[in-house]
Structures are given as C-alpha cells and as structure tokens.
Amino acid sequence: MTAVAVEIRTLQLSDLGAIEEIEQRAYPTPWSRSMFASELAKPTSICLGAFEGLDLVGYVINSRYASPTRVRSASTSSSASRRAASAAVITRTTGKTR
C-alpha cells in the first residue's frame, strides 16, 4: 500500500473553483461561489483544504461564531485514498466525517 502525501493549508480565493467542484458532487443543494468567498474573507472562519500535490481533495470551513449548520466539509470521491485522507482532515477538524 502506497502512502498518500496530503498537505493541509489555509484555503485561498484561488481555490474557489476546486471547492465548487467538490461541493457540487457532495451536496444536493451546494453553497454558491459567493457564499464560499464570504467565508474565506471572514477573519473568524477556519477554512482548511487537504491537497495532494496541487489537487484539492477535501475541505472544511467552520465559522467560529456560527451555528453547527454553518460548518461545511466535503471531499472528492474519486479514490479510496483521497476519501481516507479527506476524512482524516474532516474528523480532526470537526469531529464529523462525511
């Protein structure tokens, strides 16, 4: 079994396209691009992405003072290794897996 190198870093506005792709696959009613841009701009939001190389494979966004319904996390479903890596990030950050 090959280890998967995953880097965790803060999401940037330049990641919006990749976030949108994952969001549309993960949720029947995805957030809009402007909703994500708003969260990324808030100083109280925690916005982290899991990257394999340059590819975003999962993310978690948590508004510090928001209700639990404002916590958003998702991951790609193209491979078992990506799901496992993303689930680890989501579990560590939110305590929930998707």
C-alpha positions in Angstrom: 0.0 0.0 0.0 1.4 3.4 -1.0 1.3 6.3 1.5 -0.6 9.3 0.3 1.1 12.7 0.9 -1.5 15.2 1.9 -0.8 18.8 2.8 -3.2 20.8 5.0 -3.2 24.5 4.3 -5.5 27.5 4.6 -7.8 27.9 1.6 -7.4 30.9 -0.7 -9.8 32.6 -3.1 -7.8 31.0 -5.9 -9.2 27.6 -4.6 -12.8 28.5 -5.2 -13.1 26.6 -8.5 -11.9 23.4 -6.9 -14.1 23.9 -3.8 -17.1 24.4 -6.1 -16.4 21.2 -8.0 -16.3 19.1 -4.8 -19.3 21.0 -3.3 -21.4 20.2 -6.4 -20.6 16.5 -6.2 -21.0 16.3 -2.4 -24.3 18.1 -1.8 -27.7 18.1 -3.4 -28.0 21.9 -2.6 -24.5 23.2 -2.9 -23.3 26.5 -1.5 -22.8 29.3 -4.1 -19.4 30.6 -5.0 -20.2 33.9 -3.3 -21.0 32.0 0.0 -17.6 30.4 0.0 -15.9 33.7 -0.9 -17.6 35.3 2.0 -16.5 32.6 4.4 -12.9 32.8 3.1 -12.9 36.5 3.7 -14.1 36.4 7.4 -11.3 36.6 9.9 -13.3 34.4 12.3 -13.7 31.5 9.8 -11.4 28.5 9.8 -11.0 27.4 6.1 -8.7 24.4 5.5 -8.0 22.3 2.5 -6.4 18.9 2.0 -4.2 18.9 -1.0 -2.5 16.0 -2.9 0.1 18.0 -4.8 -1.8 20.8 -6.4 -5.2 19.0 -6.2 -7.7 19.9 -3.6 -9.2 16.6 -2.3 -11.2 17.9 0.7 -12.0 20.9 2.7 -13.6 22.1 5.9 -15.0 25.5 6.6 -16.1 26.5 10.1 -17.3 29.9 11.1 -16.1 30.5 14.6 -19.3 32.1 15.9 -21.8 30.3 13.7 -24.3 27.6 14.4 -23.4 24.0 13.5 -25.3 24.3 10.2 -22.6 26.7 9.0 -19.9 24.0 9.3 -19.2 22.7 5.8 -16.9 19.8 4.8 -16.6 17.6 1.8 -14.1 15.5 -0.1 -13.6 14.1 -3.6 -14.8 10.5 -4.1 -12.5 9.6 -7.0 -10.4 7.2 -4.9 -10.3 5.4 -1.6 -7.0 7.1 -0.6 -8.5 10.6 -1.2 -11.6 9.8 0.8 -9.4 8.4 3.7 -7.1 11.5 3.6 -10.0 13.9 3.5 -12.0 12.1 6.2 -9.0 12.3 8.5 -8.8 16.0 8.0 -12.6 16.5 8.5 -12.6 14.3 11.6 -9.7 16.0 13.2 -11.2 19.5 12.5 -14.9 19.0 13.1 -15.3 15.6 14.8 -17.6 14.5 11.9 -17.0 12.6 8.7 -18.9 12.9 5.6 
